[in-house]
Amino acid sequence: MKRFIILPLLCLSIAVAAQETTHEHSEDSADVFFRHLQLNEVTVTGVTGNTKLKHATAPVSIISPQVLRATTSTNIIDAIAHQPGVSQLTTGGSISKPIIRGLGYNRVVVMSEGVRQEGQQWGDEHGVEVDGSSVGSVEILKGPASLMHGSDAMAGVVILHPQPTLAEGEMQANVSTEYQTNNGLFNYNLSLQGNQKGIVWDARYSDKMAHAYKNKYDGYVPGSQFRERAGRLLVGVNRTWGHSRLTWTAYHLTPGIIEGERDPETGELERSSHSPKSYKKSLPFQQVKHYKAVWDNSLNLPSGYLKAIIGYQQNRRQEFEESMDEYGIFLKLHTLTYDLRYVTNEFDGWKLSTGVGGMYQQSVNKGEEFLIPDSRLFDFGLYTTATKRLGERWTLSGGLRYDHRRLHGDELTEEEEVRFVDFTRHFNGVTGSIGTVFNINEHFNLRLNLARGFRTPNMSELASNGVHEGSIRYEIGDQRLKAEYSLQADLGIDFTSRYVSAQLALFANRIDNYIFTHRLPEVIDPDYLTYAYTQGDARLLGFEAGLDFHPIHSVHFSNNFSYVDARLTSYITPLTSDIKYLPFTPAPRWSSELKWELTHHSHSTVAHNHTKHPLHRSLFNNLYVAAGLDCYLRQNHIFRADDTETATPAYALLSLSAGADLQLQGKKIAELYVTADNLLNKAYQSHLSRLKYADENIVTGRRGVYNMGRNITFKIVVPICISR
């Protein structure tokens, strides 16, 4: 049975290279039908336990290591934001937050090293503190995933899978480096991993630095420089009884803060004392440190397997405004997570799983300025899932989950005035899902899924009271906020043939008590706009559509379109044209790519030809060139009240890319990639850029800071096989 997947043709080539699959067509890299069949055998983890992709009832996208390496980005979320239905909310080049089908912030759970990534993700300028070079592949589940991941997985889950451990007896090293012309980004990564007699290890280090980026209207943007350093160490054992692995990661990010202040006479952005091409940090800036330790255990049993994961994370976030040595805000977050689950082997078409998971958090203010109170969080969830195969055509799956969460905020008195009051909130939620996959025939698949999501308000939404420097505003929370509940229906159909692949995914999502911010007309701090949290009922409708066409050998043309219409259905005031749309909904997007694969090394060709193939004597293998066009339509479905949000005009970005494996005597010695993004140097503002709302240029009348201009990236990856 084939599966439904919303991916462009480029991503259909992600089948694991080690898998051997035979079929009636030649194993041509541009063969859509063959690659689709390969993809069906990939195992996914984010739906109802480990299952093959072709049996997943909810829409899932997979991004392979090859695609990740060939994608230009400044962070891991930037790398995956090109997927249909996925967007990013950005603050400069170093900070991106995932948005799935119009929903983001604490509605998307990011999994890294097998545990929830927790790092004050409620903030606009709080990105995902994960080193992209340590990510092997990415799994994106679209739609409510509270069943497996609890509160906050209302929009979906982004699972960042680490690089897999090597096979017995192997040891290898990798060196890679990258340079980007616009912001002078320089990046290098070193890794060494191995598996000797079941003892596995993986050591990695990466370093990345960038000066200010530039665009046609603003020139160099002060505060957009950043420095990122990260390390990862894994040690463990693989045995017939299962595995036990301990992973430790450290991530340090020092991003500048883009204030967007302008000279009142010239309208130019105010500059720091450093050169715009300086890699040195300048005021104001953040310093973010994230540490993580994860103990991952799996025990094979006669009837299935038992998996236990315990993780500890510490997130340290500091903001320096007036001095390099004195911070204003300093948030320190401790998180302990646990997950214990039992999954059965398949029997009589059935596969069952059950588990318990949760976390404990403590957030402490160590600075002199305050935005949220000191707080503690405790939650746990119980869940069970079931999958049933009915013959060769039908797969049914579903499950139930119960969650309990307790939030407590501490009182704080500042200068004899109460800044935060002491309060405690309890939330309970029951969620579930049910879905089916029907293989109509060899070419058509039909999928239907119904899921209920649940999310509690976070501490920022409940109790914010202070200046949020990174988002350039004063925020006010509301302790009366209720938990969000959603009910989403997904309908998908896909068609696959030798020359054409087409997919359509429709979704309808109703959310009770949707929480969002709106701008207040009154001003608390004269230097900042004031925003408050509120809520109302909402509904989101949308779709993702893809058409991939392979007219001739080695040439393919892929297109996909994503659209979300997000509206309030009830609010504290009567709905008018100014407040009927949810704020910060991604603009409709059409992406197209024309790719020409000039050479391809087929494994089957090597296997059946013992004489030297011409490709063995070629300097380049897997050589390709591609042209891409991303068109973002005008977004005028906005929350207009009190100038909370402004419309964004349409724009189009052209890109060119090329890549190849460099080889000697048939052995790959390096991977080479060149990509030119925004080739025409278009001046534009993403609708989800927080910098849109910075100061107005009084000379030109343009408001806010624009996104990056033309950027050319050069990347080389050198694999070194030490032993086999």
C-alpha positions in Angstrom: 0.0 0.0 0.0 1.4 3.4 -0.9 1.1 6.4 1.3 -0.1 9.9 1.2 2.6 12.5 1.7 2.6 16.2 1.0 6.1 16.7 -0.4 7.6 18.2 -3.5 9.3 15.9 -6.0 12.7 16.7 -4.6 11.8 15.3 -1.2 10.4 12.1 -2.8 14.0 11.1 -3.4 14.7 10.6 0.3 14.5 6.9 0.5 17.2 5.5 2.7 20.1 4.5 0.5 20.7 1.2 2.4 17.2 -0.1 1.5 17.0 -2.5 -1.4 13.7 -2.5 -3.2 12.9 -4.2 -6.5 10.1 -3.3 -8.9 9.2 -3.3 -12.5 10.9 -0.1 -13.5 14.6 0.7 -13.9 16.2 2.2 -10.7 16.5 5.7 -12.1 17.0 8.5 -9.6 14.3 10.5 -11.3 11.8 7.6 -11.3 8.9 9.1 -9.3 7.1 5.8 -8.9 10.1 3.9 -7.7 11.1 6.5 -5.1 7.5 6.7 -3.9 7.5 2.9 -3.2 10.9 3.2 -1.4 9.5 6.0 0.8 6.6 3.8 1.8 9.0 1.6 3.7 10.4 4.4 5.9 9.4 4.0 9.6 7.9 7.1 11.3 7.5 7.6 15.0 5.3 10.6 15.6 1.8 9.1 15.0 0.9 6.1 17.1 4.3 4.5 17.8 6.7 3.1 15.2 4.9 2.4 11.9 5.6 2.4 8.2 4.8 5.6 6.5 2.3 4.0 4.1 0.2 3.0 7.2 0.2 6.4 8.8 -3.3 7.9 8.9 -2.2 11.5 9.7 -0.2 13.6 7.2 3.6 13.2 7.7 6.5 14.7 5.9 10.1 13.3 5.9 13.3 15.2 5.1 16.3 13.1 4.5 20.0 13.8 5.3 20.8 14.5 1.7 18.0 17.1 1.4 19.1 18.8 4.6 22.7 19.0 3.4 21.7 20.5 0.1 19.4 23.1 1.7 20.7 26.6 2.5 19.7 27.9 6.0 21.0 29.8 9.0 19.3 27.4 11.5 17.5 24.1 11.6 14.0 25.5 11.4 15.0 27.7 8.5 16.1 24.4 6.8 12.7 22.8 7.0 10.4 25.8 6.5 10.2 25.1 2.7 8.0 22.1 3.3 4.3 22.5 2.3 2.2 23.6 5.2 5.3 24.6 7.2 6.4 28.3 7.8 8.7 30.1 10.2 8.3 33.1 12.4 11.6 35.0 12.3 13.6 37.6 14.2 16.7 38.2 12.1 18.7 35.4 10.6 19.6 33.3 13.7 16.1 32.9 15.3 13.3 30.9 13.7 10.2 29.3 15.2 8.2 26.6 13.3 4.6 27.3 12.2 2.5 24.4 11.0 -0.7 25.2 9.2 -0.9 28.6 10.7 -0.2 27.6 14.3 3.0 28.1 16.2 4.7 29.0 19.5 3.6 26.5 22.2 1.3 24.8 19.8 4.2 23.0 18.1 6.3 20.4 20.0 9.9 20.0 18.8 11.5 16.7 19.7 15.3 16.4 19.8 17.3 13.5 21.1 14.0 11.8 21.8 12.7 14.4 24.3 10.7 17.6 24.1 12.9 20.6 23.4 12.2 23.1 26.1 13.7 26.6 26.0 11.2 29.4 26.8 9.7 28.9 23.4 6.8 31.2 24.2 8.9 34.2 23.1 9.0 35.7 19.6 12.8 35.8 19.6 13.3 32.5 21.4 14.3 30.0 18.7 14.9 26.3 18.8 18.3 25.7 20.4 19.4 22.7 18.4 22.5 22.4 16.3 21.4 21.7 12.7 24.6 19.7 11.9 23.7 17.1 14.5 20.3 16.4 12.9 20.2 13.4 10.6 16.6 13.6 9.3 13.4 15.4 10.2 9.9 14.1 10.6 7.0 16.6 10.5 3.6 15.6 11.8 0.9 18.0 10.7 -2.2 18.3 12.9 -3.1 17.6 16.6 -0.6 15.1 18.0 -1.5 15.4 21.7 -2.2 11.6 21.7 1.5 10.8 21.7 3.0 14.1 22.9 0.5 15.7 25.3 -0.3 19.3 25.8 1.2 21.8 23.3 1.2 19.4 20.3 -2.0 21.0 18.9 -0.5 22.1 15.6 1.8 19.2 15.1 5.3 17.9 16.0 8.7 18.5 14.5 10.9 15.5 15.3 14.7 16.1 14.8 16.2 12.7 14.5 19.9 12.5 15.3 22.5 10.9 13.0 22.0 7.1 13.2 24.6 5.0 14.9 26.9 3.1 12.6 26.8 -0.6 11.9 29.0 -3.1 13.8 32.7 -2.6 13.0 32.4 0.8 11.3 34.1 4.0 12.2 34.0 7.2 10.2 34.6 11.0 10.4 33.0 13.9 8.7 34.3 17.4 8.0 32.1 20.1 6.5 32.3 23.8 6.0 30.0 26.5 4.6 30.2 30.2 3.6 27.4 32.6 2.8 28.2 35.8 0.9 25.4 38.1 2.3 26.2 38.0 6.0 29.6 36.4 5.8 28.3 33.3 7.5 31.2 30.9 8.1 30.4 27.4 9.5 32.4 24.3 10.1 31.5 20.9 11.6 33.6 18.0 12.8 32.3 14.6 13.8 33.7 11.2 14.7 31.5 8.2 15.3 31.9 4.4 15.5 30.6 1.0 16.6 33.1 -1.5 17.9 31.8 -4.7 19.3 28.5 -3.1 20.2 30.0 -0.1 21.9 28.8 3.0 20.0 29.9 6.6 20.2 29.4 9.9 18.4 31.3 13.1 19.0 30.5 16.4 17.2 31.5 20.0 17.3 30.2 22.9 15.2 31.0 26.6 15.1 29.1 29.2 13.1 29.5 33.0 12.9 27.8 35.7 10.8 28.1 39.5 10.6 25.1 41.7 9.9 23.0 40.8 6.8 22.1 43.4 4.2 19.2 44.2 1.9 18.5 46.7 -0.8 16.5 49.1 1.4 18.2 49.0 4.8 21.8 48.2 3.8 23.5 46.3 6.6 21.0 45.6 9.5 22.7 46.3 12.9 22.1 43.6 15.5 21.6 40.8 13.0 25.0 39.3 13.6 25.3 36.1 15.7 27.7 33.4 16.9 26.7 29.8 17.5 28.8 27.0 19.0 27.5 23.5 19.8 28.8 20.1 20.9 27.4 16.6 21.2 28.7 13.4 22.8 26.9 10.0 22.7 28.1 6.8 24.2 26.2 3.6 24.5 25.8 -0.1 23.9 23.9 -2.0 21.2 23.0 -5.6 22.1 20.5 -8.2 21.0 18.5 -7.3 24.1 18.2 -3.7 22.9 20.2 -0.6 23.6 21.2 1.9 26.2 22.6 5.3 25.2 23.6 8.5 27.0 23.7 11.7 25.1 25.0 15.1 26.2 24.6 18.3 24.2 25.7 21.9 24.7 24.5 24.8 22.6 25.6 28.4 22.8 24.0 31.2 20.8 24.9 34.9 21.0 22.5 36.8 18.7 22.3 40.5 18.4 19.0 42.3 19.1 17.6 44.2 16.1 15.9 47.2 17.5 15.2 48.9 14.2 15.7 52.4 15.5 16.3 55.0 12.8 18.0 58.4 12.5 15.1 61.0 12.6 16.7 63.0 9.8 18.1 60.5 7.4 15.8 57.6 8.2 18.8 55.2 8.2 19.1 52.4 10.8 21.2 53.6 13.8 24.6 51.9 13.7 26.8 50.5 16.4 30.4 51.4 16.9 31.6 48.3 15.1 31.9 47.9 11.4 28.8 46.3 9.8 31.0 43.4 8.7 32.3 42.8 12.2 31.7 39.4 13.8 32.0 41.0 17.3 29.0 41.3 19.5 27.6 44.7 20.1 24.9 46.1 22.4 22.1 45.1 22.7 22.5 41.3 22.4 21.3 38.0 23.9 23.3 35.1 25.3 21.6 31.8 25.2 23.0 28.6 26.6 21.2 25.2 26.4 22.4 22.0 28.0 20.8 18.6 27.7 21.4 15.1 29.0 19.3 12.2 27.7 19.3 8.6 28.8 17.7 6.5 26.1 16.9 2.8 26.8 15.1 0.1 24.7 14.5 -3.5 25.9 13.5 -6.2 23.4 10.8 -8.5 24.8 9.2 -11.6 23.2 6.0 -9.8 22.5 7.3 -6.3 21.7 9.7 -3.8 23.2 9.9 -1.5 26.3 11.3 2.0 25.8 12.3 4.5 28.5 13.7 7.9 28.0 14.7 10.4 30.7 16.0 13.8 29.9 17.3 16.9 31.8 17.6 20.3 30.1 18.8 23.7 31.4 18.2 26.8 29.4 19.9 30.1 30.3 18.8 33.2 28.5 20.3 36.6 29.2 19.7 40.0 27.6 22.5 42.6 27.7 21.3 46.2 27.0 23.5 48.8 28.6 26.7 46.9 29.4 28.6 43.9 28.0 29.0 42.7 31.6 25.6 43.4 33.1 22.4 41.7 32.0 18.9 43.0 32.3 16.8 39.9 31.9 18.2 36.5 32.9 15.8 33.5 32.7 17.0 30.1 33.9 14.8 27.1 33.1 15.2 23.6 34.4 13.3 20.8 32.7 13.1 17.1 33.6 11.2 14.9 31.1 10.3 11.2 31.2 8.6 8.8 28.8 7.9 5.1 29.4 6.1 3.1 26.7 5.5 -0.5 25.7 4.9 -1.4 22.1 3.7 -4.8 21.0 4.8 -6.7 17.9 2.2 -7.0 15.2 -0.2 -9.9 15.8 -3.3 -10.8 13.8 -3.0 -7.4 12.1 -3.0 -5.6 15.5 -0.3 -3.4 17.0 -0.8 -1.8 20.4 1.1 0.6 22.5 0.7 2.2 25.9 2.7 4.6 28.0 3.1 7.4 30.5 5.1 10.6 30.1 5.4 14.1 31.5 7.8 16.7 32.8 8.7 19.0 35.7 9.9 22.6 35.1 11.2 25.4 37.2 11.8 28.8 35.8 13.8 31.4 37.8 14.5 35.1 37.2 18.2 35.9 37.9 18.2 39.4 36.4 17.2 42.9 37.4 14.4 43.1 34.9 11.3 40.9 34.8 8.8 39.8 32.1 7.4 36.6 33.7 7.4 35.5 37.4 9.3 32.6 38.9 7.3 29.5 38.2 6.9 25.8 38.4 5.2 23.3 36.2 4.3 19.7 36.7 2.4 17.5 34.2 1.8 13.8 33.3 -0.1 11.9 30.7 -1.4 8.4 30.2 -2.1 7.1 26.7 -2.9 4.0 24.7 -3.0 3.5 20.9 -4.0 0.7 18.6 -3.5 0.0 14.9 -5.3 -2.7 12.9 -4.6 -4.0 9.4 -7.6 -5.2 7.5 -6.4 -7.2 4.6 -4.1 -5.4 2.1 -6.3 -2.3 1.6 -7.4 -0.9 4.9 -5.5 0.3 8.0 -7.3 1.7 11.1 -5.6 3.5 14.0 -6.6 5.5 17.0 -6.1 6.0 20.7 -6.9 8.0 23.9 -4.9 10.1 26.3 -5.5 11.9 29.6 -3.3 14.8 30.7 -3.0 16.8 33.9 -0.9 20.0 34.3 -0.3 22.2 37.3 1.2 25.7 36.9 2.3 27.9 39.8 3.6 31.5 39.6 5.3 33.2 42.5 4.6 36.7 43.9 7.0 39.5 43.2 6.9 42.9 44.8 9.1 45.6 43.2 9.5 49.1 44.8 6.5 48.4 47.1 4.3 47.6 44.1 3.1 44.1 43.2 4.6 43.1 39.9 3.3 39.5 39.9 0.8 37.9 42.2 1.0 34.4 43.6 -1.4 32.0 41.7 -1.9 28.3 40.9 -3.8 26.9 37.9 -4.8 23.2 37.3 -5.7 21.9 33.8 -7.0 18.5 32.7 -7.5 17.3 29.2 -8.8 14.2 27.4 -7.6 13.8 23.8 -7.7 11.2 21.1 -7.6 10.4 17.4 -9.1 7.9 14.9 -8.1 7.5 11.3 -8.0 5.2 8.4 -6.0 4.6 5.2 -7.6 3.0 2.1 -5.5 1.8 -0.8 -8.0 2.3 -3.7 -5.7 0.7 -6.2 -2.1 0.6 -7.3 -2.1 4.4 -8.0 -4.6 6.0 -5.5 -4.6 6.2 -1.7 -7.2 7.8 0.5 -6.6 9.0 4.1 -9.0 10.3 6.7 -8.1 11.3 10.3 -10.0 13.0 13.1 -8.0 14.3 16.1 -8.6 16.3 19.2 -5.9 18.5 20.6 -5.3 20.2 23.9 -3.0 23.0 25.1 -2.7 24.8 28.4 -1.8 28.5 28.5 1.9 29.1 29.3 3.3 31.3 31.9 3.9 34.2 29.5 0.2 34.1 28.5 -1.0 33.9 32.1 1.3 36.4 33.8 3.5 38.5 31.5 4.1 42.0 32.8 7.1 43.7 31.3 9.2 44.8 28.3 10.0 42.1 25.8 13.1 43.6 24.2 13.4 41.0 21.4 9.9 41.6 20.1 10.1 45.4 20.8 6.9 45.6 23.0 5.4 45.6 26.5 3.4 42.4 27.2 0.5 41.8 29.6 -0.8 38.3 30.5 -4.2 37.2 31.8 -4.5 34.6 34.6 -8.1 33.9 33.6 -7.2 32.3 30.3 -8.7 28.9 29.7 -7.1 25.8 28.0 -7.4 25.5 24.3 -9.2 22.5 22.7 -9.1 21.7 19.0 -10.9 19.3 16.7 -9.3 18.7 13.4 -10.4 16.6 10.4 -7.9 15.7 7.7 -8.7 14.3 4.3 -6.0 13.3 1.8 -5.7 11.7 -1.5 -2.6 11.0 -3.6 -2.0 9.7 -7.1 1.3 8.1 -8.1 2.4 6.9 -11.6 5.6 6.5 -13.5 5.6 10.1 -14.8 3.2 12.0 -12.5 2.7 12.3 -8.7 -0.1 14.4 -7.3 -1.3 15.0 -3.7 -4.1 17.0 -2.1 -4.5 17.4 1.7 -7.5 19.2 3.1 -8.0 20.1 6.7 -10.6 21.8 8.9 -9.7 22.8 12.5 -11.9 24.3 15.2 -10.2 25.7 18.3 -12.0 26.7 21.4 -10.4 29.4 23.6 -7.7 30.3 21.0 -5.1 32.5 22.7 -3.4 35.4 20.9 -2.0 38.9 21.5 -3.6 42.2 20.4 -2.3 45.7 20.6 -3.7 48.1 23.3 -4.2 51.8 22.5 -2.9 52.8 25.9 0.9 52.8 26.5 2.6 51.6 29.7 6.2 52.3 28.6 6.6 55.3 26.3 9.4 53.5 24.3 7.3 50.4 23.5 3.9 49.4 22.1 1.7 47.5 24.5 0.2 44.1 23.7 -2.1 42.0 25.8 -3.1 38.3 25.7 -6.8 37.5 25.0 -8.8 34.6 23.6 -11.7 33.6 21.4 -13.0 30.7 19.4 -11.5 30.2 16.0 -11.6 28.0 12.9 -8.9 27.3 10.4 -9.4 25.9 6.9 -6.8 25.1 4.4 -5.0 22.7 2.1 -1.7 21.7 0.6 -1.6 20.6 -3.0 1.4 19.1 -4.9 2.0 18.1 -8.6 5.3 16.5 -9.6 5.9 15.9 -13.3 8.7 13.9 -14.7 8.4 14.2 -18.5 11.8 12.8 -19.5 14.7 11.0 -18.0 16.6 13.0 -15.3 14.3 16.0 -15.6 11.5 16.7 -13.1 9.3 19.7 -12.4 7.7 20.0 -8.9 5.0 22.4 -7.7 3.1 22.7 -4.4 0.7 25.2 -2.9 -0.1 25.9 0.7 -3.1 27.9 2.0 -4.6 28.6 5.4 -7.7 30.7 6.2 -7.8 31.4 10.0 -10.7 33.3 11.5 -12.3 34.1 14.8 -15.8 32.7 15.2 -16.5 34.4 18.6 -14.7 37.0 20.6 -15.2 39.2 23.7 -16.6 41.9 21.4 -18.8 41.6 18.3 -16.9 40.5 15.3 -16.1 43.2 12.7 -14.0 43.3 9.6 -11.1 44.6 11.7 -11.0 41.6 14.1 -12.4 38.6 12.2 -9.0 37.1 11.2 -6.4 35.5 13.5 -3.2 37.5 13.6 0.0 36.3 12.1 -1.3 33.7 9.7 1.2 32.6 6.9 0.6 34.1 3.5 -0.5 31.7 0.7 2.6 30.2 -0.9 3.3 28.6 -4.2 6.7 26.8 -4.7 8.1 25.5 -7.9 11.3 23.8 -8.9 12.8 22.6 -12.1 15.6 20.1 -11.6 18.0 18.4 -14.1 20.0 15.5 -12.9 23.0 15.3 -15.2 24.6 12.1 -13.8 23.5 9.4 -11.4 25.3 6.4 -10.0 22.8 3.6 -9.8 23.4 0.9 -7.2 21.8 -1.7 -9.4 24.1 -0.7 -12.3 27.1 -1.4 -10.2 25.8 -4.6 -8.9 25.1 -6.0 -12.4 28.2 -4.7 -14.2 31.5 -6.0 -12.9 33.5 -4.0 -15.5 34.2 -0.4 -14.8 31.1 1.8 -15.5 31.8 5.2 -17.2 30.6 6.8 -14.1 33.5 5.2 -12.2 35.9 7.3 -14.3 33.8 10.5 -14.0 35.0 13.2 -11.6 31.4 14.1 -10.6 28.5 11.9 -9.6 24.9 12.8 -8.7 25.4 16.1 -10.5 22.3 18.3 -10.7 21.3 21.9 -11.4 18.0 23.4 -10.3 16.0 26.6 -10.5 13.4 27.4 -7.9 10.7 30.0 -7.5 8.8 30.8 -4.2 5.8 33.0 -4.7 4.1 34.5 -1.6 0.7 36.0 -2.3 -0.6 39.1 -0.6 -1.7 38.5 2.9 -4.5 41.0 3.8 -6.4 38.6 6.1 -5.1 40.3 9.2 -6.1 41.4 12.7 -6.4 45.2 12.1 -7.7 46.4 15.4 -5.4 49.0 17.0 -2.8 48.4 14.2 -2.0 45.0 15.7 -1.0 43.7 12.3 -0.4 45.1 8.8 -1.0 43.6 5.4 1.9 42.2 3.4 2.2 42.7 -0.4 3.0 39.7 -2.7 6.6 38.9 -3.6 8.5 36.2 -5.5 12.0 34.9 -4.8 14.1 33.2 -7.4 16.9 30.7 -6.6 19.5 28.6 -8.4 21.3 25.7 -7.1 23.8 23.0 -8.1 25.4 20.0 -6.3 27.5 17.0 -7.0 29.6 14.2 -5.4 33.3 14.6 -6.1 34.8 11.2 -6.7 38.1 9.5 -7.5 38.0 6.0 -9.1 34.4 5.6 -8.2 34.9 6.5 -4.5 33.1 9.6 -3.1 35.6 12.0 -1.5 33.3 15.0 -1.0 29.9 16.6 -1.6 29.8 20.0 -3.2 26.8 22.4 -3.1 26.3 26.0 -4.4 23.0 27.8 -3.9 22.0 31.4 -4.8 18.9 32.5 -2.9 16.9 35.7 -3.7 18.9 35.8 -6.9 17.3 39.1 -8.1 18.0 40.8 -4.7 14.3 41.4 -4.0 13.6 43.7 -1.1 10.7 42.1 0.8 9.3 41.5 4.3 8.0 38.1 5.3 4.5 38.4 6.8 5.8 36.4 9.8 8.9 38.6 10.4 8.7 40.3 13.7 10.9 43.1 12.3 8.0 44.3 10.1 6.9 46.4 13.1 10.1 48.3 13.9 10.4 52.0 13.4 9.2 53.8 10.2 11.7 55.3 7.8 10.4 58.9 7.7 12.3 59.6 4.5 10.9 56.7 2.4 7.7 56.0 4.4 8.6 52.3 4.7 8.0 50.7 8.1 10.2 48.0 9.7 13.3 46.1 8.7 13.5 44.1 5.5 14.6 40.5 5.0 18.0 39.3 3.7 18.9 40.2 0.1 20.8 38.1 -2.4 22.8 35.3 -0.7 25.1 32.8 -2.3 26.1 29.7 -0.3 29.1 27.4 -0.9 29.2 24.1 1.1 31.5 21.1 1.1 31.1 17.9 3.0 34.0 15.5 3.3 33.2 11.9 4.6 36.2 9.9 5.9 35.7 6.2 6.3 38.3 5.1 8.9 37.3 1.4 9.1 34.7 -1.0 7.9 
